[in-house]
Amino acid sequence: MFAQLREAARAAGHVVVTVPAAESDQLSSRSRLLETLAGSGSGSGSGSGSGDVGDGGAIVSRIAEVLDAMAQDAPVVVVVEDAGWSDPATLIALKTLPGLLGHLPILWTVGVVPGPSRADRVVAALRALGVASIPAAAPGNRDTATVPVPLLQVGAVIGLEFDVGVAAGVLGRPVGSLLGEIDGALAAGVLLDGGATLRFADARFRDTLYDALPPSVRRALHHDVARQRMAWPGGEAEAVWHLARSTGRLTEGDLGVVRGAIGRLATVSPEDAAELALRVSELFASPDSHHVEFVITAAAHLGRTSRVGEALSILNNLAVSGLSNREEARMRLVSAQLHQAAGDDNEAMDHVTRALALPTIDAHVELALLKIRSAGHVNLGEIEAAIEVSRPILSAARSSPDPATRVSADLFASQLAFSQAQVTAALRLAEQAASGVEVSATRPLHAPRIPELWLATVLLSSDRVEEASELLLHGQRDYERRGLGWSAPYWHTTRAVERWMAGELDDAAAEAETALDAADRLDLVRPVQLTRSVLAIVETDRGRAAQARRLLGGATLPRRPRAYDIWTAAALVRLAPGEADEAHRWLDHHANLARVMSLPPGVWPSLIVPDSTCRRVRDLLDEAGRVAHDQRVIVSAVAAARSVGRTSVPHPPRGADRATSGWDSLTVSELRVAGLVAEGRTNRAIAEQLHVSVHTVGTHIRHVFTKLGINTRVELTRMTLLHARDVDGDRPG
């Protein structure tokens, strides 16, 4: 079927990109799709020739750029032979790019074996776009009576495609002794000659052969195959794939290889890294220390995806009574990190307290626990406690020979100062951190601890707001190169706040929507509610109250505050000041200086209730004004808050009467982008000219297509030129 499609596409002058299937790709940190595109000579600039760029988001963005460039010249047909076996980065691309690049002439053809598989999310995403399903043809009958069974059995364990040398090594025979058997298999049509490898002609025949092996034999053969693959250059990914399906007789060397593979895979797809860790954990009995190690590792990686609840459940299922002190400490450390990342500092602090009470724990685990406790105190507004806990940590960190450790110390000290409204000190420390070592995938700090991102956040509450815009723009463009794709939602959310402060509401909305798209693409939970609240504030100021209400639907303000709840309260109050009694009560009970400082000063006046007896927020703003008296932006915001009830005016609804479809519904930013598309500019060129990210340009273009009811850049160009002609015709001569 795929062969016929490729032949027809080439005959029609289309560009064909074929991504072959290899079972061991499931654990690869490389991207077959990007490598195939690079091999076709269609790379888009430096660095596009490698599928191993260390980060799933960066890989997907590069794939999008290359396909965008290719589709400008001719229609493109992308053939992925088996999504179930695809590498994680290619799966992410299949899930997101058909929608994002829907305006381009690209046909996506994806092979999927019936039944549940790791490609289910891809299938669901494609079905949501309205795909057409074509059943595979029934396999032909093959004469296997004279085919050598042992060779095929070993080959079936190796994969759909296998190396003759590896098979010979497992069988304990020279390659030359297999020539007759190979000729027989080729003559019978069971195997095909793939040049460097042999390949089963029928995948289902191979599966049947594999399933017929006794489980104990399968596991033993996987172990032998792993041994052979580790002896071959570049065979590590395949070796790990086989080790995960083998017996529990793994040496420390084997485990070291597995740990390394999990770490590399986590930079591309934390979910796949977690699944690999869980699979390896099942090779050992539950009391075994290796079982516990890999379960905790799996939970840590799952915590970076939308499956945070599942990660916590996995940890809760570990029998604490059967754990050593070191294992329990690590389990509680990961639990605390997960709870704090989800915004639940109270639960995180409970785990920290229990872990620190254990008799003997590793020094590095103790340090990590104390860092979580310090951050928890800051988030909970317990500044004195945070200072006390962090003082020895910061002192030790600043004398560390590791630059990344010193950067982390400066960042935390900056956060501590900022939470006390000491903006000038926070700026100095943030700039010191940003001028230190470059944070990247190989020198990570916990999200969202990127020096430049934190510096931009502080700048937005200072008299140097203009600098934040440039810093955010460069940061957005640079995070993928540094392997920090997970940070995309944070960059775009902070950029949305900056655009809102500048009065560019359309751009602010596009940035926030881009952040939500990125969080969904990367399966990140933490930034979503914060970003939805930011977008709700923007939509309220745009006069789109109904959209703001939808964004805040289901939002809650719990008794045990989470880090982002202050934003939810601010959005609810800004949307309907007279109807937000619950939000006002929550603010009066839970607001503190640290939480108020996490909001941009421009939001502060809307937190005040005229003629109210609730003075908590007023007092906190007065305190911020006293401490940050040298920052005009804060002093002005405090003065505006004090005047609420005397001189305040409601926020003017902008765009409330704008049409919802057709040319007149386009915003200023969307019109600007449409004009540049009509000039033949690529998304990257448009981004460079407008000083926004490529992803934000894509968001604008999708909005334009939806409002105009079109699907291609050609249609947009035609409509733009027609409209320009009509405008010129209406001008007096």
C-alpha positions in Angstrom: 0.0 0.0 0.0 2.7 2.5 1.0 4.7 1.5 -2.2 1.7 2.4 -4.4 1.2 5.7 -2.6 4.8 6.6 -3.0 4.8 5.8 -6.7 1.6 7.8 -7.3 2.9 10.7 -5.3 6.2 10.9 -7.1 4.4 10.6 -10.5 2.3 13.6 -9.5 5.4 15.7 -8.7 5.0 15.5 -4.9 7.9 15.3 -2.5 7.8 12.0 -0.6 9.3 11.6 2.9 9.3 8.0 4.2 10.1 7.2 7.8 11.0 3.5 8.1 9.9 1.3 11.1 12.4 0.0 13.6 11.1 -1.6 16.8 14.0 -0.3 19.0 13.3 3.3 17.9 10.7 3.4 20.8 13.6 4.1 23.2 15.7 6.3 20.9 16.4 10.0 21.8 16.9 10.7 18.1 14.2 11.5 15.5 13.9 9.2 12.4 11.6 11.8 10.8 14.1 14.7 11.3 17.0 12.5 10.1 15.0 11.5 7.0 14.2 15.1 6.2 17.9 16.1 6.7 18.9 13.2 4.5 16.6 14.5 1.7 18.7 17.6 1.4 15.9 19.8 2.7 17.5 21.0 6.0 16.6 24.5 7.1 19.9 25.9 8.3 22.6 24.9 10.6 22.0 22.0 13.0 19.1 20.5 11.1 21.1 17.5 10.0 20.9 15.6 13.2 17.9 14.0 14.8 19.5 14.1 18.2 19.1 17.7 19.5 18.4 16.7 23.0 14.9 18.0 23.3 11.5 16.9 21.9 10.1 20.4 21.5 13.2 21.5 19.6 13.0 18.5 17.3 9.4 19.1 16.5 10.0 22.8 15.8 12.9 21.9 13.4 10.7 19.3 11.6 8.0 22.0 11.3 10.5 24.5 9.8 11.8 22.0 7.2 8.3 20.8 6.2 7.2 24.4 5.9 10.1 25.2 3.6 9.5 22.0 1.5 5.8 22.7 1.1 6.5 26.1 -0.4 7.8 24.4 -3.5 5.6 21.3 -3.9 3.1 19.2 -2.0 4.7 16.9 0.5 3.6 13.3 1.4 4.9 12.1 4.8 4.8 8.3 5.2 5.4 6.9 8.7 5.3 3.1 8.3 4.6 2.1 11.9 3.6 4.8 14.5 3.7 2.1 17.2 7.4 1.7 16.8 8.3 5.3 16.1 10.7 7.2 18.4 9.2 9.6 21.0 10.1 12.8 19.1 8.5 11.6 15.9 5.4 10.6 17.8 5.2 14.1 19.3 5.5 15.5 15.8 2.7 13.2 14.5 0.4 14.3 17.3 0.9 18.1 16.9 2.1 19.0 13.4 -0.9 17.8 11.2 -2.9 20.5 13.0 -0.3 23.2 13.3 0.7 22.7 9.6 -2.8 22.1 8.4 -2.6 25.2 6.2 0.2 23.6 4.1 -0.2 21.0 1.3 1.1 18.1 3.4 -0.4 14.6 3.4 0.3 12.6 6.5 0.1 8.8 6.0 0.6 6.8 9.2 0.6 3.1 9.6 -0.9 1.8 12.9 -1.3 -1.8 14.0 -4.8 -2.5 15.4 -5.1 -2.7 19.2 -3.8 -0.5 22.0 -0.3 0.9 21.6 1.9 3.9 22.5 0.6 5.5 19.3 -3.0 5.8 20.7 -2.6 9.6 21.4 -1.4 10.1 17.8 -4.4 8.2 16.5 -6.8 10.2 18.7 -5.2 13.5 17.6 -5.4 12.5 13.9 -9.0 11.4 14.2 -9.9 14.7 15.8 -8.7 16.3 12.5 -10.9 14.0 10.5 -8.6 11.4 9.0 -9.4 8.7 6.6 -8.7 5.1 7.6 -7.6 2.5 5.0 -7.4 -1.2 6.2 -4.2 -3.1 5.3 -4.3 -5.8 2.7 -4.4 -9.3 3.9 -0.9 -11.0 3.9 -0.2 -13.4 1.2 0.5 -17.1 1.9 4.1 -18.0 2.2 5.8 -21.3 1.9 7.7 -21.7 5.1 8.1 -25.5 5.1 11.8 -25.3 4.1 12.7 -22.2 6.0 15.3 -22.6 8.9 13.3 -22.0 12.1 16.1 -21.2 14.6 17.4 -18.3 12.4 13.9 -16.9 12.0 13.1 -17.3 15.7 16.2 -15.3 16.7 15.5 -12.8 14.0 12.0 -12.4 15.3 13.4 -11.6 18.7 15.8 -9.0 17.3 13.1 -7.2 15.4 11.2 -6.8 12.1 14.6 -6.0 10.6 17.7 -7.7 11.9 21.5 -7.8 11.4 22.9 -11.1 10.3 26.0 -10.7 12.4 23.9 -10.2 15.6 21.7 -13.3 14.8 24.9 -15.4 14.1 26.4 -14.3 17.4 23.2 -15.3 19.4 23.2 -18.7 17.6 26.9 -19.1 18.3 27.7 -19.7 14.6 29.9 -18.0 12.0 28.0 -15.9 9.5 29.2 -18.1 6.6 27.5 -21.1 8.0 24.1 -19.3 7.7 24.4 -18.5 4.0 22.4 -21.5 2.8 19.6 -20.9 5.4 19.4 -17.2 4.4 19.2 -18.1 0.7 16.3 -20.5 1.6 14.4 -17.8 3.5 14.9 -15.3 0.7 13.8 -17.8 -1.9 10.7 -18.6 0.1 9.8 -14.9 0.3 9.9 -15.0 4.1 12.8 -12.6 4.3 13.7 -9.6 2.2 17.2 -8.4 1.5 17.5 -4.8 2.9 21.1 -4.3 1.9 22.8 -4.0 5.3 20.1 -6.0 7.1 17.4 -8.7 6.5 13.8 -7.9 7.0 10.7 -10.0 7.5 8.4 -9.7 4.5 5.3 -10.0 6.6 5.2 -8.2 10.0 2.3 -10.4 11.2 4.2 -13.6 10.4 7.1 -12.3 12.5 4.8 -11.4 15.4 3.3 -14.9 15.3 6.8 -16.5 15.3 7.8 -14.3 18.3 4.6 -15.0 20.3 5.0 -18.8 19.8 8.3 -18.7 21.7 7.9 -19.7 25.4 8.2 -16.5 27.6 11.3 -17.8 29.4 13.0 -18.5 26.0 12.0 -15.0 24.7 13.5 -13.3 27.8 16.7 -15.3 27.5 17.1 -14.5 23.8 16.5 -10.8 24.5 19.3 -10.9 27.0 21.7 -12.6 24.5 20.7 -10.1 21.8 21.4 -7.2 24.2 24.8 -8.6 24.8 25.5 -8.7 21.1 24.2 -5.2 20.4 26.3 -3.6 23.2 29.4 -4.9 21.4 28.4 -3.0 18.3 29.0 0.7 17.8 25.8 2.7 18.1 23.9 -0.3 19.4 23.1 1.0 22.8 19.5 2.0 22.2 18.7 -1.4 20.8 20.6 -3.1 23.7 18.5 -1.2 26.2 15.3 -2.2 24.4 16.2 -5.8 24.7 17.5 -5.6 28.3 14.1 -4.2 29.3 12.5 -7.4 27.9 15.0 -9.8 29.2 15.5 -11.6 32.5 16.4 -9.9 35.8 20.0 -11.1 35.5 21.3 -7.6 34.8 24.8 -6.6 35.9 25.8 -3.2 37.2 27.2 -2.5 33.8 23.8 -3.3 32.2 22.0 -1.1 34.7 24.4 1.7 34.0 23.5 1.5 30.3 19.8 1.5 31.2 20.1 4.5 33.5 22.0 6.4 30.8 19.3 5.6 28.2 16.5 6.7 30.6 18.3 10.0 31.2 18.7 10.8 27.5 15.2 9.7 26.7 13.8 12.0 29.4 15.1 15.1 27.6 12.9 14.1 24.6 9.9 12.4 26.1 9.7 12.1 29.9 6.7 9.8 29.5 8.6 7.3 27.5 11.5 7.5 29.9 9.1 6.7 32.7 7.6 3.8 30.8 11.1 2.3 30.3 11.9 2.7 34.0 8.7 1.0 35.0 9.4 -1.9 32.6 12.9 -2.3 34.0 11.5 -2.2 37.6 9.3 -5.2 36.7 12.4 -7.3 36.1 13.0 -7.3 39.8 10.9 -8.5 42.8 9.2 -5.7 44.7 11.5 -5.8 47.8 14.6 -5.5 45.5 16.4 -2.2 45.8 16.6 -2.0 42.0 12.8 -2.3 41.7 12.4 0.6 44.2 15.0 2.7 42.3 13.4 2.4 38.9 9.8 2.9 40.3 10.9 6.2 41.9 12.8 7.2 38.7 9.6 6.5 36.7 7.5 8.6 39.1 10.0 11.5 38.8 9.8 11.5 35.0 6.0 11.1 35.0 5.8 14.1 37.2 7.0 16.2 34.2 3.9 15.2 32.2 0.2 15.4 32.6 0.3 12.2 34.6 1.3 13.8 37.9 -1.6 12.0 39.7 -0.4 8.7 38.4 3.2 9.5 39.5 2.0 10.2 43.0 -0.1 7.0 43.0 2.9 4.9 42.0 4.9 6.3 44.9 2.0 5.8 47.3 1.8 2.1 46.3 5.4 1.6 47.5 5.2 -0.1 50.9 7.1 2.4 53.1 7.6 -0.2 55.8 9.7 -2.2 53.4 12.0 0.7 52.4 15.4 1.5 53.7 15.9 5.0 55.1 17.7 6.0 52.0 15.0 4.7 49.7 12.2 6.3 51.8 14.1 9.6 51.8 14.4 9.6 48.0 10.8 8.6 47.6 9.6 11.5 49.8 12.0 13.8 48.0 10.4 13.0 44.6 6.9 13.2 46.2 7.7 16.6 47.6 9.0 17.8 44.2 5.8 16.6 42.5 3.5 18.3 45.0 5.5 21.5 44.9 5.6 21.5 41.1 1.8 21.1 41.1 1.5 24.1 43.5 0.7 22.2 46.7 3.4 23.4 49.0 1.7 22.2 52.1 1.7 18.5 51.0 5.3 19.0 49.8 6.3 20.3 53.2 4.8 17.3 55.0 7.0 14.9 52.9 10.1 17.0 53.6 9.5 17.0 57.3 9.1 13.2 57.4 12.1 12.6 55.2 14.4 14.9 57.3 13.3 13.0 60.4 14.8 9.7 59.1 18.0 8.6 60.9 20.4 8.5 58.0 20.0 10.0 54.6 22.4 11.0 51.8 23.8 14.5 52.0 22.7 15.5 48.5 19.1 14.3 49.3 19.1 16.3 52.5 20.2 19.4 50.6 17.5 18.9 48.0 14.9 18.5 50.7 16.0 21.7 52.4 15.8 23.6 49.1 12.2 22.4 48.7 11.5 23.5 52.3 13.0 26.9 51.7 11.0 27.4 48.5 7.9 26.2 50.2 8.3 28.8 53.0 8.6 31.5 50.3 5.6 30.3 48.4 3.6 30.1 51.6 4.7 33.6 52.6 6.7 32.4 55.6 9.7 34.6 54.8 11.4 34.5 58.2 11.4 30.7 58.1 12.7 30.7 54.5 15.6 32.9 55.5 16.5 30.7 58.5 16.4 27.5 56.4 18.1 28.9 53.4 21.0 30.8 55.1 23.4 27.8 55.5 22.3 26.4 52.1 23.1 29.7 50.3 26.4 30.0 52.1 27.5 26.6 51.1 26.2 27.0 47.5 28.0 30.3 46.9 31.3 28.7 47.8 30.7 25.7 45.6 33.2 25.1 42.7 30.2 24.2 40.4 29.0 27.3 38.5 25.5 25.9 38.2 25.2 25.5 41.9 26.2 29.2 42.4 23.7 30.3 39.8 21.0 28.3 41.6 21.9 30.0 44.9 21.7 33.5 43.3 18.3 32.6 41.8 16.9 31.5 45.1 18.3 34.6 46.9 16.7 36.8 44.2 13.4 35.1 44.6 13.6 35.5 48.4 14.4 39.2 48.0 11.6 39.7 45.5 9.1 38.0 47.7 9.9 40.8 50.3 9.4 43.5 47.7 13.2 44.2 47.6 13.1 44.6 43.9 16.5 46.3 43.5 18.3 43.5 45.4 16.3 40.9 43.5 17.4 42.5 40.2 21.0 42.6 41.2 21.0 38.9 42.1 19.0 37.9 39.0 21.4 39.7 36.8 24.3 38.0 38.5 22.7 34.6 37.9 22.0 35.4 34.3 25.6 36.4 33.7 26.8 33.1 35.2 26.8 29.7 33.5 24.3 29.0 30.7 21.6 26.8 31.9 20.7 24.0 29.4 19.6 20.4 29.2 23.1 19.3 30.2 23.2 21.9 33.1 19.6 21.8 34.3 17.9 23.7 37.1 14.4 22.8 38.2 11.6 24.4 36.2 11.1 27.3 35.9 14.5 28.1 37.2 16.1 29.7 34.1 18.1 32.8 35.0 17.0 34.9 32.0 13.3 34.0 32.5 13.4 34.9 36.2 15.3 38.1 35.4 12.6 39.1 32.9 9.9 38.4 35.6 11.6 40.8 38.0 12.2 43.4 35.3 8.4 43.5 34.8 8.0 44.8 38.3 10.8 47.4 38.0 11.4 50.6 36.2 13.2 48.6 33.4 10.2 47.1 31.8 11.4 47.8 28.3 14.4 45.5 28.9 12.1 42.6 29.7 10.6 42.6 26.2 14.0 42.1 24.5 15.1 39.5 27.0 12.0 37.5 26.6 12.2 37.6 22.8 15.7 36.4 22.7 14.9 33.8 25.4 12.0 32.4 23.4 14.2 32.0 20.3 17.1 30.4 22.3 15.4 27.9 24.7 15.2 25.2 22.0 18.9 25.4 21.1 19.7 24.9 24.8 17.5 21.8 25.1 15.0 23.5 27.3 11.8 22.8 25.3 9.8 22.2 28.5 10.2 25.9 29.3 8.2 27.1 26.3 5.0 27.6 28.2 6.8 29.7 30.8 8.5 32.0 28.2 5.2 32.6 26.3 3.2 33.2 29.5 5.7 35.7 30.8 5.8 37.3 27.3 1.9 37.5 27.4 2.2 39.4 30.7 4.7 41.8 29.1 2.6 42.4 26.1 -0.5 43.0 28.3 1.5 45.6 30.3 2.5 47.3 27.0 -1.2 47.5 26.0 -0.7 45.1 23.1 -3.7 42.9 24.0 -4.0 41.0 20.7 -0.3 39.9 21.0 -0.8 39.1 24.7 -3.7 36.8 23.9 -1.7 35.1 21.1 1.3 34.5 23.4 -0.9 33.0 26.1 -2.7 30.7 23.7 0.7 29.7 22.3 1.8 28.8 25.9 -1.3 26.7 26.4 -0.6 24.9 23.1 3.0 24.2 24.1 1.9 22.9 27.5 -0.5 20.5 25.8 2.1 19.4 23.3 4.6 18.8 26.0 2.0 17.3 28.4 3.0 19.8 31.1 0.4 20.5 33.8 2.1 23.1 36.1 1.8 26.3 33.9 -1.7 25.6 32.6 -3.9 27.2 35.3 -1.6 30.2 35.6 -1.6 30.8 31.9 -5.4 30.4 31.7 -5.7 33.1 34.4 -3.4 35.4 32.5 -5.4 34.9 29.3 -8.6 35.5 31.2 -7.3 38.9 32.4 -6.3 39.7 28.8 -9.6 38.7 27.4 -11.4 40.7 30.1 -9.5 43.8 29.0 -10.3 43.0 25.4 -14.0 43.1 26.2 -14.5 39.3 25.7 -16.0 38.5 29.1 -17.7 35.3 27.8 -14.3 33.9 26.8 -12.8 34.9 30.1 -15.5 33.1 32.0 -14.9 29.9 29.9 -11.2 30.1 30.8 -12.0 30.4 34.5 -14.7 27.7 34.5 -14.0 25.1 37.1 -11.2 27.2 38.7 -11.2 26.9 42.5 -9.5 28.7 45.4 -8.7 26.1 48.0 -8.1 26.6 51.7 -4.5 25.3 51.2 -3.3 27.8 48.6 -1.2 26.7 45.6 1.4 28.9 44.0 -0.9 30.0 41.1 -4.1 30.6 43.1 -3.4 34.4 43.5 -3.6 34.7 39.7 -6.9 32.9 39.7 -8.3 35.2 42.3 -6.9 38.3 40.4 -8.6 37.1 37.2 -11.9 36.5 38.9 -11.9 39.9 40.5 -10.9 41.7 37.3 -13.6 39.9 35.3 -16.5 40.7 37.7 -15.5 42.9 40.7 -19.0 43.0 42.1 -19.6 39.2 41.8 -16.3 38.0 43.1 -17.1 37.8 46.8 -15.4 34.4 47.2 -12.2 35.7 45.5 -12.2 38.8 47.8 -12.6 36.6 50.9 -9.8 34.3 49.7 -7.6 37.3 49.2 -8.4 38.7 52.6 -7.5 35.4 54.2 -4.6 34.1 52.1 -2.9 37.1 50.5 0.6 37.8 51.6 3.4 40.0 50.3 5.1 37.1 48.4 1.9 36.2 46.6 1.1 39.9 45.8 4.6 40.4 44.4 4.0 37.4 42.0 1.4 39.6 40.2 2.5 42.4 37.9 1.9 45.8 39.6 -0.6 46.7 36.9 -3.0 44.1 38.3 -2.9 45.4 41.9 -5.5 48.2 41.7 -8.2 45.7 40.6 -7.6 43.7 43.8 -9.0 46.5 45.9 -12.7 46.6 46.8 -14.0 50.2 47.2 -15.4 51.0 50.7 -14.6 47.5 51.9 -13.6 46.7 55.5 -11.1 44.1 54.1 -7.8 45.9 54.5 -5.4 43.0 54.1 -4.5 43.6 50.4 -4.3 47.4 50.9 -1.9 47.0 53.8 0.2 44.6 51.7 0.4 47.0 48.8 1.3 49.8 51.2 4.2 47.6 52.5 5.3 46.9 49.0 5.4 50.7 48.2 7.4 51.4 51.3 10.0 48.7 50.6 10.3 49.3 46.9 10.1 53.1 47.1 12.8 53.5 44.5 10.8 51.7 41.8 8.4 54.1 40.1 6.2 51.4 38.6 5.5 49.9 42.0 4.9 53.3 43.6 2.5 54.3 40.8 0.6 51.0 41.2 0.2 51.5 44.9 -1.0 55.0 44.4 -3.6 53.8 41.9 -4.7 51.1 44.3 -5.1 53.7 47.1 -7.3 55.9 44.8 -9.8 53.0 44.1 -13.2 54.1 45.1 -12.4 57.8 44.6 -11.0 58.3 41.1 -11.0 54.8 39.6 -12.7 54.0 36.4 -13.8 50.7 35.0 -11.4 49.0 32.5 -12.6 50.0 29.0 -13.9 47.0 27.1 -11.8 46.8 23.9 -13.0 44.9 20.9 -16.4 44.1 22.4 -18.2 45.2 19.2 -15.7 43.6 16.8 -17.1 41.1 14.3 -16.3 37.4 15.0 -15.7 36.3 11.4 -14.7 37.8 8.1 -12.0 40.3 7.3 -13.4 42.9 9.7 -12.9 40.5 12.6 -9.1 40.4 12.2 -7.1 42.2 14.8 -4.3 44.6 14.1 -1.7 41.9 14.7 -3.5 39.4 12.5 -3.8 41.9 9.7 -0.1 42.6 10.0 0.7 38.8 9.8 -1.7 38.3 6.9 0.1 41.1 4.9 3.5 39.5 5.4 2.1 36.1 4.4 0.8 37.7 1.2 4.4 38.9 0.6 5.6 35.3 0.6 7.4 35.5 4.0 7.9 32.3 5.9 6.8 32.0 9.5 10.3 32.5 10.8 10.8 35.6 8.6 7.6 37.0 9.9 8.6 36.3 13.5 12.0 38.1 12.9 10.3 41.2 11.5 7.5 41.4 14.2 9.8 40.5 17.1 7.7 37.6 18.2 8.3 33.8 18.3 7.6 31.4 15.4 5.0 29.7 17.5 3.2 33.0 18.1 3.1 33.7 14.3 1.6 30.2 13.9 -1.1 31.1 16.4 -2.0 34.3 14.6 -2.2 32.4 11.3 -4.5 29.8 12.7 -6.8 32.5 14.0 -6.8 34.2 10.6 -7.7 31.0 8.8 -10.5 30.2 11.3 -12.0 33.7 11.0 -11.8 33.8 7.2 -12.9 30.1 6.7 -9.9 29.2 4.7 -7.1 26.6 4.9 -4.1 27.7 2.8 -1.7 30.5 2.6 -2.6 30.8 -1.1 -6.2 31.6 -0.2 -5.0 34.1 2.4 -2.7 35.8 -0.1 -5.6 36.1 -2.6 -7.9 37.6 0.0 -5.3 40.0 1.2 -4.5 41.2 -2.3 -8.2 41.6 -3.1 -8.8 43.6 0.1 -5.8 45.8 -0.6 -7.2 46.4 -4.1 -10.6 47.3 -2.8 -9.0 49.8 -0.3 -7.0 51.4 -3.1 -10.1 51.6 -5.2 -11.9 53.5 -2.5 -9.2 56.1 -2.2 -9.8 59.5 -3.9 -7.7 60.0 -7.0 
